[in-house]
Amino acid sequence: MNALGGDTYVFAEIDGKYGVYTLKELFEQHKQGHKIKVPTLLNERGEKGWVEVENVVSFKKQPLKRITLAISRVFVEVFQNTIIPAYSNHLFLGKEEQINPKLKRVNELKNIQDPRYNNTLLLATYIPLNIPDGDQKDYDYGFALGFFLSEGNLKYRKRKNTKRSLAKLNGFARKKGMTLEEYLNYMTNIQQVVLSVGQSDFERGYIQILQKHFKFSKPSKKKHANAYSLCSTDLSFFHLIKDYTEGNDSHTKRLKNEAFNQSMKFLEGIFDGFTRGDGHYNKNSDWIQVEITTNYLLYYDLIFIARVLGYDIHVNNGRFRKSPLSNNYYYNLRLSVSKRWHRHVALGLVREHIKKIEDAGEREAFNLVVKPLYPENDKRSVFNHLFFTAYGFLVSDAVKVLDRSVLKTSLPVLVSG
């Protein structure tokens, strides 16, 4: 049985739109008749594409194992009999035309105290999206959105409209060729956007990117040094925020899936805007350290944007911090991202040793059944049974259970034409 925890996040395409979903959510979407695709490994040349899901299988509650990798610290929770593509001697020896994964069950993976001698799993370096490249304006808008997610809050209107104010608004609506209802929706219930910024944000040019496209009031200095409030009542900024984000505070803000369907420059801008606000960026090494409040949804959004952009992700241990204002402790999530891969990459894959395998308790478990790409008598049919899960792990689907003779030997080396 191949099963993963229902809370496993995967990148999927539903009815032609990309988004981030848990396996449990995909199970519900499939029951409702939606067309689902996931990114898969298509052939021995490492090409990746989107293949339709035939079924989403529920296994109810199952005892799961958590596999954590040694360098990136990314993890996946799977049933002990789940099949994993593991280390191959032929994949990373400079022969980049070859893919030769060995398939092993989780309970057969080597796991001792020294990770150097443990089995190695495969990670995909990026997730392919069929979206435009975009331009500088897309990047700037994405940057503004990411900076808001990091440093912004919304203030909402409290007063109800009177007959007199509605009459005035109705006049504005007619000038724009709208009904009053359409104009009220266009106006939104947002009163203003408030950004908390520092002197360095001005010096590094971050605020100038926002001011290129949106109107802001003069900065208002806060009591403690080098801190400012920057406010905007620009409707264009309101609509950018409403169209692509949801949530009301740092614990609930996250991206809507629509953000993943714009352009690569837009996603790059979101990532840069957020990490310039809630991160430390080392320009010389292209290394970013991010620390955010306990908001796992936004945390996963950042991980998936980084994966789409082809960045190398390292999940750090969270830590408790003490608030200088209230003296209360709060927990922060931490993430390190390198814009360049420093490990050897072949065919869009890297290998990484297992750090540890541990019990994760009983969880609802699911898996995807991906439509076969090749006939079963074709040597490439092994690629019918691999798909990407959270963070780029390659895991077998639930189409069939390979027999013991196949599991004990490596698959044939496949050479590209």
SEDODO-229633 format. One record per residue (C-alpha): residue number from 1; residue in three letters; y, z negated, x negated. Coordinates in pm, whole numbers. Each point is the difference from the previous one (the first is absolute). Layout:
BEGIN
{n = NUM	res = ALA	north = Y	up = Z	east = X}
...
//
This chain:
BEGIN
{n = 1	res = MET	north = 0	up = 0	east = 0}
{n = 2	res = ASN	north = 342	up = 100	east = -137}
{n = 3	res = ALA	north = 266	up = -232	east = 140}
{n = 4	res = LEU	north = 351	up = -107	east = -96}
{n = 5	res = GLY	north = 219	up = -277	east = 134}
{n = 6	res = GLY	north = 189	up = 96	east = 315}
{n = 7	res = ASP	north = 328	up = -105	east = -165}
{n = 8	res = THR	north = -46	up = 262	east = -273}
{n = 9	res = TYR	north = 307	up = 223	east = -2}
{n = 10	res = VAL	north = -51	up = 375	east = -37}
{n = 11	res = PHE	north = 230	up = 297	east = 3}
{n = 12	res = ALA	north = -85	up = 226	east = 293}
{n = 13	res = GLU	north = 132	up = 295	east = 195}
{n = 14	res = ILE	north = -9	up = -48	east = 379}
{n = 15	res = ASP	north = 80	up = 298	east = 222}
{n = 16	res = GLY	north = 178	up = 170	east = -288}
{n = 17	res = LYS	north = 211	up = -300	east = -112}
{n = 18	res = TYR	north = -59	up = -210	east = -312}
{n = 19	res = GLY	north = -3	up = -378	east = 4}
{n = 20	res = VAL	north = -150	up = -324	east = -132}
{n = 21	res = TYR	north = -268	up = -157	east = 223}
{n = 22	res = THR	north = -270	up = -263	east = -16}
{n = 23	res = LEU	north = -358	up = 108	east = 63}
{n = 24	res = LYS	north = 10	up = -207	east = 318}
{n = 25	res = GLU	north = 305	up = 196	east = 119}
{n = 26	res = LEU	north = -174	up = 328	east = -78}
{n = 27	res = PHE	north = -300	up = -118	east = 203}
{n = 28	res = GLU	north = 230	up = -47	east = 302}
{n = 29	res = GLN	north = 179	up = 331	east = -61}
{n = 30	res = HIS	north = -334	up = 184	east = -13}
{n = 31	res = LYS	north = -115	up = -162	east = 326}
{n = 32	res = GLN	north = 318	up = 132	east = 162}
{n = 33	res = GLY	north = -88	up = 355	east = -104}
{n = 34	res = HIS	north = 254	up = 52	east = -278}
{n = 35	res = LYS	north = -76	up = 248	east = -278}
{n = 36	res = ILE	north = -26	up = -188	east = -331}
{n = 37	res = LYS	north = -11	up = 135	east = -354}
{n = 38	res = VAL	north = -29	up = -183	east = -333}
{n = 39	res = PRO	north = 59	up = 121	east = -358}
{n = 40	res = THR	north = -327	up = 81	east = -172}
{n = 41	res = LEU	north = -132	up = 134	east = -329}
{n = 42	res = LEU	north = -84	up = 362	east = 79}
{n = 43	res = ASN	north = -192	up = 127	east = -301}
{n = 44	res = GLU	north = -99	up = -38	east = -364}
{n = 45	res = ARG	north = 346	up = 114	east = -118}
{n = 46	res = GLY	north = 159	up = -314	east = 141}
{n = 47	res = GLU	north = 192	up = 178	east = 277}
{n = 48	res = LYS	north = 104	up = -225	east = 287}
{n = 49	res = GLY	north = 56	up = 92	east = 362}
{n = 50	res = TRP	north = -2	up = -133	east = 354}
{n = 51	res = VAL	north = -329	up = 7	east = 190}
{n = 52	res = GLU	north = -61	up = -89	east = 363}
{n = 53	res = VAL	north = -171	up = -325	east = 93}
{n = 54	res = GLU	north = -301	up = 50	east = 231}
{n = 55	res = ASN	north = -38	up = -365	east = 91}
{n = 56	res = VAL	north = 117	up = -351	east = -77}
{n = 57	res = VAL	north = -293	up = -241	east = -7}
{n = 58	res = SER	north = 28	up = -369	east = 90}
{n = 59	res = PHE	north = -246	up = -244	east = -159}
{n = 60	res = LYS	north = 141	up = -313	east = 168}
{n = 61	res = LYS	north = 27	up = -303	east = -231}
{n = 62	res = GLN	north = -169	up = 32	east = -338}
{n = 63	res = PRO	north = -2	up = -206	east = -323}
{n = 64	res = LEU	north = 223	up = 190	east = -242}
{n = 65	res = LYS	north = 49	up = 7	east = -375}
{n = 66	res = ARG	north = 341	up = 34	east = -164}
{n = 67	res = ILE	north = 6	up = 229	east = -306}
{n = 68	res = THR	north = 305	up = -52	east = -223}
{n = 69	res = LEU	north = 81	up = 233	east = -289}
{n = 70	res = ALA	north = 91	up = -128	east = -346}
{n = 71	res = ILE	north = 326	up = 181	east = -83}
{n = 72	res = SER	north = 176	up = 83	east = 326}
{n = 73	res = ARG	north = -148	up = -301	east = 188}
{n = 74	res = VAL	north = -33	up = 214	east = 313}
{n = 75	res = PHE	north = -293	up = -93	east = 222}
{n = 76	res = VAL	north = -215	up = 115	east = 288}
{n = 77	res = GLU	north = -226	up = -202	east = 233}
{n = 78	res = VAL	north = -337	up = 159	east = 71}
{n = 79	res = PHE	north = -353	up = -79	east = 119}
{n = 80	res = GLN	north = -249	up = -66	east = -282}
{n = 81	res = ASN	north = -199	up = 320	east = 70}
{n = 82	res = THR	north = 306	up = 227	east = 6}
{n = 83	res = ILE	north = -30	up = 294	east = -240}
{n = 84	res = ILE	north = 269	up = 29	east = -269}
{n = 85	res = PRO	north = 54	up = 291	east = -244}
{n = 86	res = ALA	north = -20	up = -174	east = -337}
{n = 87	res = TYR	north = 35	up = 77	east = -371}
{n = 88	res = SER	north = -110	up = 335	east = -137}
{n = 89	res = ASN	north = -33	up = 79	east = -371}
{n = 90	res = HIS	north = 107	up = 360	east = 58}
{n = 91	res = LEU	north = 317	up = -55	east = 200}
{n = 92	res = PHE	north = 240	up = -124	east = -266}
{n = 93	res = LEU	north = -112	up = 159	east = -327}
{n = 94	res = GLY	north = 255	up = 279	east = -4}
{n = 95	res = LYS	north = -220	up = 226	east = 216}
{n = 96	res = GLU	north = 244	up = 0	east = 291}
{n = 97	res = GLU	north = -184	up = 282	east = 177}
{n = 98	res = GLN	north = -285	up = -240	east = 76}
{n = 99	res = ILE	north = -47	up = -271	east = 258}
{n = 100	res = ASN	north = -322	up = -195	east = -19}
{n = 101	res = PRO	north = 22	up = -323	east = 204}
{n = 102	res = LYS	north = -290	up = -240	east = 17}
{n = 103	res = LEU	north = -52	up = -156	east = 340}
{n = 104	res = LYS	north = -81	up = -371	east = 11}
{n = 105	res = ARG	north = -23	up = -261	east = 270}
{n = 106	res = VAL	north = 239	up = -293	east = -27}
{n = 107	res = ASN	north = -285	up = -248	east = -52}
{n = 108	res = GLU	north = -116	up = 210	east = -299}
{n = 109	res = LEU	north = 334	up = 6	east = -181}
{n = 110	res = LYS	north = 6	up = -178	east = -335}
{n = 111	res = ASN	north = 233	up = -300	east = 13}
{n = 112	res = ILE	north = 15	up = -252	east = -284}
{n = 113	res = GLN	north = 280	up = -218	east = -136}
{n = 114	res = ASP	north = 122	up = 254	east = -257}
{n = 115	res = PRO	north = 138	up = 300	east = 198}
{n = 116	res = ARG	north = -48	up = 233	east = -297}
{n = 117	res = TYR	north = -372	up = 11	east = 72}
{n = 118	res = ASN	north = 24	up = 30	east = 378}
{n = 119	res = ASN	north = -41	up = 318	east = 199}
{n = 120	res = THR	north = 296	up = 232	east = 32}
{n = 121	res = LEU	north = 129	up = 136	east = 332}
{n = 122	res = LEU	north = 214	up = 306	east = 69}
{n = 123	res = LEU	north = 355	up = 3	east = 134}
{n = 124	res = ALA	north = 195	up = 302	east = 121}
{n = 125	res = THR	north = 340	up = 36	east = -166}
{n = 126	res = TYR	north = 181	up = 131	east = 307}
{n = 127	res = ILE	north = -30	up = 83	east = 370}
{n = 128	res = PRO	north = 86	up = 364	east = 85}
{n = 129	res = LEU	north = 249	up = 48	east = 285}
{n = 130	res = ASN	north = 96	up = 338	east = 144}
{n = 131	res = ILE	north = 371	up = -75	east = 31}
{n = 132	res = PRO	north = 309	up = 173	east = -150}
{n = 133	res = ASP	north = 124	up = -91	east = -347}
{n = 134	res = GLY	north = 345	up = -79	east = 142}
{n = 135	res = ASP	north = 337	up = -5	east = -172}
{n = 136	res = GLN	north = 263	up = -242	east = -134}
{n = 137	res = LYS	north = 126	up = -85	east = 349}
{n = 138	res = ASP	north = -354	up = -99	east = 105}
{n = 139	res = TYR	north = -19	up = -221	east = -307}
{n = 140	res = ASP	north = 336	up = -164	east = 76}
{n = 141	res = TYR	north = -96	up = -71	east = 363}
{n = 142	res = GLY	north = -334	up = -143	east = -113}
{n = 143	res = PHE	north = 178	up = -213	east = -260}
{n = 144	res = ALA	north = 235	up = -139	east = 267}
{n = 145	res = LEU	north = -297	up = -82	east = 223}
{n = 146	res = GLY	north = -194	up = -169	east = -281}
{n = 147	res = PHE	north = 306	up = -199	east = -107}
{n = 148	res = PHE	north = 44	up = -118	east = 361}
{n = 149	res = LEU	north = -365	up = -112	east = 15}
{n = 150	res = SER	north = 59	up = -200	east = -315}
{n = 151	res = GLU	north = 349	up = -142	east = 50}
{n = 152	res = GLY	north = 107	up = 66	east = 360}
{n = 153	res = ASN	north = 14	up = -170	east = 337}
{n = 154	res = LEU	north = 110	up = 115	east = 344}
{n = 155	res = LYS	north = 244	up = -167	east = 235}
{n = 156	res = TYR	north = -44	up = 87	east = 366}
{n = 157	res = ARG	north = 249	up = 22	east = 285}
{n = 158	res = LYS	north = 10	up = -312	east = 220}
{n = 159	res = ARG	north = 255	up = 95	east = 266}
{n = 160	res = LYS	north = -99	up = 197	east = 307}
{n = 161	res = ASN	north = 204	up = 305	east = 93}
{n = 162	res = THR	north = 254	up = -43	east = 282}
{n = 163	res = LYS	north = 92	up = 266	east = 255}
{n = 164	res = ARG	north = 312	up = 75	east = -203}
{n = 165	res = SER	north = -187	up = 38	east = -330}
{n = 166	res = LEU	north = -270	up = 213	east = 164}
{n = 167	res = ALA	north = 268	up = 230	east = 140}
{n = 168	res = LYS	north = 147	up = 38	east = -349}
{n = 169	res = LEU	north = -341	up = 65	east = -149}
{n = 170	res = ASN	north = -71	up = 255	east = 271}
{n = 171	res = GLY	north = 306	up = 193	east = -115}
{n = 172	res = PHE	north = -129	up = 0	east = -358}
{n = 173	res = ALA	north = -340	up = 113	east = 128}
{n = 174	res = ARG	north = 147	up = 302	east = 182}
{n = 175	res = LYS	north = 183	up = 106	east = -318}
{n = 176	res = LYS	north = -335	up = 13	east = -177}
{n = 177	res = GLY	north = -171	up = 177	east = 291}
{n = 178	res = MET	north = -216	up = -306	east = 79}
{n = 179	res = THR	north = -71	up = -208	east = 304}
{n = 180	res = LEU	north = 111	up = -363	east = -13}
{n = 181	res = GLU	north = -363	up = -111	east = -43}
{n = 182	res = GLU	north = -50	up = 244	east = -287}
{n = 183	res = TYR	north = 321	up = -119	east = -166}
{n = 184	res = LEU	north = -91	up = -368	east = 34}
{n = 185	res = ASN	north = -332	up = 75	east = -167}
{n = 186	res = TYR	north = 185	up = 198	east = -267}
{n = 187	res = MET	north = 236	up = -294	east = -56}
{n = 188	res = THR	north = -301	up = -232	east = -51}
{n = 189	res = ASN	north = 13	up = -378	east = 47}
{n = 190	res = ILE	north = 83	up = -50	east = -368}
{n = 191	res = GLN	north = 345	up = -141	east = -69}
{n = 192	res = GLN	north = -7	up = 31	east = -379}
{n = 193	res = VAL	north = -217	up = 19	east = -311}
{n = 194	res = VAL	north = 59	up = -275	east = -256}
{n = 195	res = LEU	north = -114	up = 51	east = -361}
{n = 196	res = SER	north = -15	up = -284	east = -254}
{n = 197	res = VAL	north = 95	up = 152	east = -336}
{n = 198	res = GLY	north = 90	up = -110	east = -351}
{n = 199	res = GLN	north = 254	up = 117	east = -255}
{n = 200	res = SER	north = -273	up = 184	east = -189}
{n = 201	res = ASP	north = -76	up = 215	east = 308}
{n = 202	res = PHE	north = 351	up = 144	east = -28}
{n = 203	res = GLU	north = -18	up = 36	east = -377}
{n = 204	res = ARG	north = -332	up = 185	east = 11}
{n = 205	res = GLY	north = 119	up = 246	east = 266}
{n = 206	res = TYR	north = -232	up = -112	east = 279}
{n = 207	res = ILE	north = 282	up = -66	east = 249}
{n = 208	res = GLN	north = 159	up = 336	east = -77}
{n = 209	res = ILE	north = -320	up = 173	east = 117}
{n = 210	res = LEU	north = 34	up = -174	east = 338}
{n = 211	res = GLN	north = 373	up = 71	east = 24}
{n = 212	res = LYS	north = -53	up = 373	east = -54}
{n = 213	res = HIS	north = -141	up = 35	east = 352}
{n = 214	res = PHE	north = 92	up = -314	east = 200}
{n = 215	res = LYS	north = 320	up = -192	east = 66}
{n = 216	res = PHE	north = 26	up = -364	east = -115}
{n = 217	res = SER	north = 269	up = -265	east = 21}
{n = 218	res = LYS	north = 151	up = -156	east = -311}
{n = 219	res = PRO	north = -240	up = -239	east = -175}
{n = 220	res = SER	north = 39	up = -365	east = 102}
{n = 221	res = LYS	north = -60	up = -246	east = -283}
{n = 222	res = LYS	north = -241	up = -286	east = 68}
{n = 223	res = LYS	north = 46	up = -355	east = -121}
{n = 224	res = HIS	north = -233	up = 27	east = -298}
{n = 225	res = ALA	north = 100	up = 227	east = -288}
{n = 226	res = ASN	north = -62	up = 376	east = -9}
{n = 227	res = ALA	north = -139	up = 16	east = 356}
{n = 228	res = TYR	north = 152	up = 209	east = 278}
{n = 229	res = SER	north = -59	up = 101	east = 362}
{n = 230	res = LEU	north = 36	up = 368	east = 75}
{n = 231	res = CYS	north = 21	up = 98	east = 368}
{n = 232	res = SER	north = -34	up = 332	east = 183}
{n = 233	res = THR	north = 55	up = 103	east = 362}
{n = 234	res = ASP	north = -92	up = 362	east = -73}
{n = 235	res = LEU	north = -215	up = 137	east = 285}
{n = 236	res = SER	north = -173	up = 239	east = -240}
{n = 237	res = PHE	north = -119	up = -296	east = -205}
{n = 238	res = PHE	north = -113	up = -180	east = 318}
{n = 239	res = HIS	north = -209	up = 300	east = 105}
{n = 240	res = LEU	north = -156	up = 41	east = -345}
{n = 241	res = ILE	north = -112	up = -363	east = 18}
{n = 242	res = LYS	north = -124	up = 20	east = 360}
{n = 243	res = ASP	north = -184	up = 329	east = -55}
{n = 244	res = TYR	north = -200	up = -114	east = -303}
{n = 245	res = THR	north = -28	up = -381	east = 2}
{n = 246	res = GLU	north = -99	up = -284	east = 230}
{n = 247	res = GLY	north = 18	up = -379	east = -11}
{n = 248	res = ASN	north = 295	up = -238	east = -1}
{n = 249	res = ASP	north = -18	up = -206	east = -320}
{n = 250	res = SER	north = -147	up = -8	east = -351}
{n = 251	res = HIS	north = -338	up = -119	east = 136}
{n = 252	res = THR	north = -36	up = 278	east = 260}
{n = 253	res = LYS	north = 192	up = 305	east = -129}
{n = 254	res = ARG	north = -215	up = 298	east = -85}
{n = 255	res = LEU	north = -6	up = 379	east = 6}
{n = 256	res = LYS	north = -98	up = 197	east = 306}
{n = 257	res = ASN	north = -267	up = 260	east = -72}
{n = 258	res = GLU	north = 256	up = 273	east = 73}
{n = 259	res = ALA	north = 150	up = -70	east = -344}
{n = 260	res = PHE	north = -313	up = 145	east = -165}
{n = 261	res = ASN	north = 54	up = 333	east = 178}
{n = 262	res = GLN	north = 341	up = 95	east = -145}
{n = 263	res = SER	north = 7	up = 112	east = -364}
{n = 264	res = MET	north = -111	up = -114	east = -343}
{n = 265	res = LYS	north = 362	up = -55	east = -106}
{n = 266	res = PHE	north = 51	up = -221	east = 307}
{n = 267	res = LEU	north = -300	up = -216	east = -95}
{n = 268	res = GLU	north = 112	up = -12	east = -363}
{n = 269	res = GLY	north = 342	up = -115	east = 118}
{n = 270	res = ILE	north = -151	up = -275	east = 220}
{n = 271	res = PHE	north = -204	up = -133	east = -290}
{n = 272	res = ASP	north = 291	up = 11	east = -245}
{n = 273	res = GLY	north = 244	up = -152	east = 250}
{n = 274	res = PHE	north = -230	up = -290	east = 78}
{n = 275	res = THR	north = -97	up = -75	east = -358}
{n = 276	res = ARG	north = 364	up = 11	east = -115}
{n = 277	res = GLY	north = 71	up = -271	east = 254}
{n = 278	res = ASP	north = -311	up = -221	east = -24}
{n = 279	res = GLY	north = -130	up = 103	east = -338}
{n = 280	res = HIS	north = 65	up = 24	east = -370}
{n = 281	res = TYR	north = 2	up = 353	east = -141}
{n = 282	res = ASN	north = -54	up = 73	east = -369}
{n = 283	res = LYS	north = 141	up = 349	east = -45}
{n = 284	res = ASN	north = -143	up = 53	east = -350}
{n = 285	res = SER	north = -361	up = -56	east = 108}
{n = 286	res = ASP	north = 33	up = 100	east = 368}
{n = 287	res = TRP	north = -154	up = -338	east = 84}
{n = 288	res = ILE	north = 96	up = -181	east = 321}
{n = 289	res = GLN	north = -70	up = -361	east = 94}
{n = 290	res = VAL	north = 40	up = -79	east = 370}
{n = 291	res = GLU	north = 12	up = -341	east = 165}
{n = 292	res = ILE	north = 41	up = -33	east = 377}
{n = 293	res = THR	north = -37	up = -266	east = 265}
{n = 294	res = THR	north = -336	up = -36	east = 177}
{n = 295	res = ASN	north = -4	up = 326	east = 196}
{n = 296	res = TYR	north = -335	up = 171	east = -51}
{n = 297	res = LEU	north = 82	up = 299	east = 222}
{n = 298	res = LEU	north = 300	up = 96	east = -213}
{n = 299	res = TYR	north = -201	up = -83	east = -313}
{n = 300	res = TYR	north = -269	up = 251	east = 100}
{n = 301	res = ASP	north = 268	up = 259	east = 89}
{n = 302	res = LEU	north = 131	up = -23	east = -356}
{n = 303	res = ILE	north = -353	up = 32	east = -142}
{n = 304	res = PHE	north = -69	up = 313	east = 205}
{n = 305	res = ILE	north = 334	up = 162	east = -87}
{n = 306	res = ALA	north = -77	up = -65	east = -367}
{n = 307	res = ARG	north = -346	up = 153	east = 48}
{n = 308	res = VAL	north = 145	up = 311	east = 171}
{n = 309	res = LEU	north = 248	up = 41	east = -288}
{n = 310	res = GLY	north = -282	up = -33	east = -256}
{n = 311	res = TYR	north = 120	up = -328	east = -155}
{n = 312	res = ASP	north = -233	up = -252	east = -168}
{n = 313	res = ILE	north = -21	up = -320	east = 208}
{n = 314	res = HIS	north = -74	up = -350	east = -129}
{n = 315	res = VAL	north = -41	up = -280	east = 256}
{n = 316	res = ASN	north = 125	up = -328	east = -149}
{n = 317	res = ASN	north = -79	up = -350	east = 121}
{n = 318	res = GLY	north = 259	up = -134	east = 243}
{n = 319	res = ARG	north = 195	up = -313	east = -85}
{n = 320	res = PHE	north = 200	up = -280	east = 157}
{n = 321	res = ARG	north = 376	up = -6	east = -58}
{n = 322	res = LYS	north = 252	up = -274	east = 77}
{n = 323	res = SER	north = 307	up = 92	east = 204}
{n = 324	res = PRO	north = 320	up = -109	east = -182}
{n = 325	res = LEU	north = 172	up = -56	east = 337}
{n = 326	res = SER	north = -260	up = -191	east = 204}
{n = 327	res = ASN	north = -229	up = -129	east = -281}
{n = 328	res = ASN	north = -295	up = 121	east = 209}
{n = 329	res = TYR	north = -285	up = 192	east = -159}
{n = 330	res = TYR	north = -92	up = 349	east = 118}
{n = 331	res = TYR	north = -275	up = 242	east = -100}
{n = 332	res = ASN	north = 79	up = 341	east = -149}
{n = 333	res = LEU	north = -221	up = 308	east = -29}
{n = 334	res = ARG	north = 15	up = 181	east = -334}
{n = 335	res = LEU	north = -74	up = 355	east = -104}
{n = 336	res = SER	north = 43	up = 196	east = -324}
{n = 337	res = VAL	north = 24	up = 378	east = 2}
{n = 338	res = SER	north = 13	up = 247	east = -287}
{n = 339	res = LYS	north = 132	up = 347	east = 74}
{n = 340	res = ARG	north = -223	up = 135	east = -278}
{n = 341	res = TRP	north = -375	up = -41	east = -40}
{n = 342	res = HIS	north = -79	up = -149	east = -339}
{n = 343	res = ARG	north = -376	up = 17	east = 52}
{n = 344	res = HIS	north = -200	up = 321	east = -43}
{n = 345	res = VAL	north = 9	up = 213	east = 313}
{n = 346	res = ALA	north = -255	up = 272	east = 77}
{n = 347	res = LEU	north = 0	up = 213	east = 313}
{n = 348	res = GLY	north = 240	up = -238	east = 172}
{n = 349	res = LEU	north = -231	up = -297	east = -55}
{n = 350	res = VAL	north = 5	up = -304	east = -229}
{n = 351	res = ARG	north = -274	up = -250	east = -64}
{n = 352	res = GLU	north = 37	up = -375	east = -3}
{n = 353	res = HIS	north = -238	up = -287	east = -74}
{n = 354	res = ILE	north = -89	up = -254	east = 266}
{n = 355	res = LYS	north = 156	up = -340	east = -67}
{n = 356	res = LYS	north = -199	up = -196	east = 258}
{n = 357	res = ILE	north = -209	up = 24	east = 317}
{n = 358	res = GLU	north = 19	up = -296	east = 235}
{n = 359	res = ASP	north = -87	up = -95	east = 356}
{n = 360	res = ALA	north = 278	up = 81	east = 248}
{n = 361	res = GLY	north = -155	up = -162	east = 307}
{n = 362	res = GLU	north = -96	up = 163	east = 328}
{n = 363	res = ARG	north = 241	up = 262	east = 130}
{n = 364	res = GLU	north = 0	up = 279	east = 254}
{n = 365	res = ALA	north = -128	up = 307	east = -184}
{n = 366	res = PHE	north = 43	up = 372	east = 57}
{n = 367	res = ASN	north = -43	up = 333	east = -174}
{n = 368	res = LEU	north = 93	up = 363	east = 46}
{n = 369	res = VAL	north = -238	up = 292	east = 49}
{n = 370	res = VAL	north = 165	up = 301	east = -159}
{n = 371	res = LYS	north = -90	up = 356	east = 107}
{n = 372	res = PRO	north = -234	up = 158	east = -259}
{n = 373	res = LEU	north = 166	up = 251	east = -229}
{n = 374	res = TYR	north = -317	up = 171	east = -122}
{n = 375	res = PRO	north = -359	up = 59	east = 119}
{n = 376	res = GLU	north = -240	up = -277	east = -105}
{n = 377	res = ASN	north = -195	up = 243	east = -223}
{n = 378	res = ASP	north = 320	up = 82	east = -196}
{n = 379	res = LYS	north = 35	up = -184	east = -335}
{n = 380	res = ARG	north = 358	up = -87	east = 99}
{n = 381	res = SER	north = -116	up = -187	east = 310}
{n = 382	res = VAL	north = 57	up = -330	east = -184}
{n = 383	res = PHE	north = 369	up = 56	east = 78}
{n = 384	res = ASN	north = -85	up = -25	east = 371}
{n = 385	res = HIS	north = -39	up = -373	east = -49}
{n = 386	res = LEU	north = 304	up = -123	east = -194}
{n = 387	res = PHE	north = 341	up = -95	east = 140}
{n = 388	res = PHE	north = 301	up = -198	east = -111}
{n = 389	res = THR	north = 68	up = -350	east = 123}
{n = 390	res = ALA	north = 282	up = -243	east = -78}
{n = 391	res = TYR	north = 164	up = 42	east = -339}
{n = 392	res = GLY	north = -204	up = 315	east = -74}
{n = 393	res = PHE	north = -352	up = -145	east = -27}
{n = 394	res = LEU	north = -274	up = 256	east = 45}
{n = 395	res = VAL	north = -265	up = -127	east = 245}
{n = 396	res = SER	north = -290	up = 178	east = 167}
{n = 397	res = ASP	north = 31	up = 71	east = 371}
{n = 398	res = ALA	north = -259	up = -97	east = 263}
{n = 399	res = VAL	north = -158	up = 342	east = 54}
{n = 400	res = LYS	north = -326	up = -86	east = -171}
{n = 401	res = VAL	north = -159	up = -262	east = -224}
{n = 402	res = LEU	north = -109	up = 150	east = -330}
{n = 403	res = ASP	north = -355	up = -80	east = -101}
{n = 404	res = ARG	north = -87	up = -214	east = -302}
{n = 405	res = SER	north = -98	up = 291	east = -223}
{n = 406	res = VAL	north = 349	up = 152	east = 35}
{n = 407	res = LEU	north = 174	up = -331	east = -65}
{n = 408	res = LYS	north = -191	up = -67	east = -323}
{n = 409	res = THR	north = 100	up = 325	east = -167}
{n = 410	res = SER	north = 332	up = 172	east = -45}
{n = 411	res = LEU	north = 80	up = 304	east = 209}
{n = 412	res = PRO	north = -13	up = 343	east = -170}
{n = 413	res = VAL	north = 299	up = 82	east = -218}
{n = 414	res = LEU	north = 214	up = 245	east = 195}
{n = 415	res = VAL	north = 195	up = 250	east = -207}
{n = 416	res = SER	north = 296	up = 184	east = 151}
{n = 417	res = GLY	north = -2	up = 377	east = 10}
//
